[in-house]
Amino acid sequence: MNLAEDVDLEEFVTTKDDLSGADIKAVCTEAGLLALRERRMRVTKADFTSAREKVLYRKNEGTPEGLYL
């Protein structure tokens, strides 16, 4: 899978979304899947933006950290 010219990985990684390494991997995987669903071999900045929103939504809607001991 290749990246489109508009993708800036440094900008993506240094955003203030408090992404962990696992979150970054999930966003990259989701962005690739979004491109494949549209039968494209290049991942665009829009794919990364949509994937980041999806991963952050799932992360924020998850189980509250204080629920389990």
C-alpha positions in Angstrom: 0.0 0.0 0.0 1.4 3.4 -1.0 0.8 6.8 0.4 -0.6 9.7 -1.7 1.5 12.8 -2.1 -0.8 14.8 0.4 0.0 12.5 3.3 2.4 13.9 5.9 3.1 11.2 8.5 5.1 13.5 10.8 2.1 15.9 11.0 -0.2 12.9 11.7 2.0 11.5 14.5 2.6 14.8 16.2 -1.1 15.8 16.5 -2.3 16.6 20.0 -4.7 13.6 20.1 -2.7 11.7 22.7 -2.4 8.6 20.4 -0.5 5.6 21.8 1.5 3.4 19.5 -1.4 1.0 19.3 -3.7 3.8 18.4 -1.3 4.9 15.6 -1.2 1.3 14.3 -5.0 1.1 14.4 -5.3 4.4 12.5 -2.8 3.3 9.8 -4.6 -0.1 9.4 -8.0 1.6 9.2 -6.8 4.1 6.7 -5.5 1.3 4.5 -8.8 -0.6 4.7 -10.7 2.6 3.8 -8.6 2.9 0.6 -9.0 -0.8 -0.2 -12.8 -0.6 0.2 -12.8 2.1 -2.5 -10.4 -0.1 -4.6 -7.5 2.3 -4.4 -3.9 1.4 -3.9 -2.9 4.8 -2.4 -3.9 6.0 1.1 -4.9 9.7 1.1 -4.9 12.3 3.8 -8.7 12.0 3.9 -8.4 8.3 4.7 -6.1 9.1 7.6 -8.5 11.8 8.9 -11.5 9.5 8.7 -9.5 6.6 10.3 -8.3 8.9 13.2 -11.8 10.0 13.9 -13.1 6.5 13.9 -10.3 5.2 16.2 -10.6 8.1 18.6 -14.4 7.6 18.8 -14.0 4.0 19.7 -11.3 4.9 22.2 -13.5 7.5 23.9 -16.6 5.3 23.9 -14.8 2.3 25.5 -15.0 1.0 29.0 -14.2 3.6 31.6 -10.8 3.1 33.1 -12.0 3.1 36.7 -14.6 0.4 36.2 -12.3 -2.5 36.9 -9.9 -2.9 39.8 
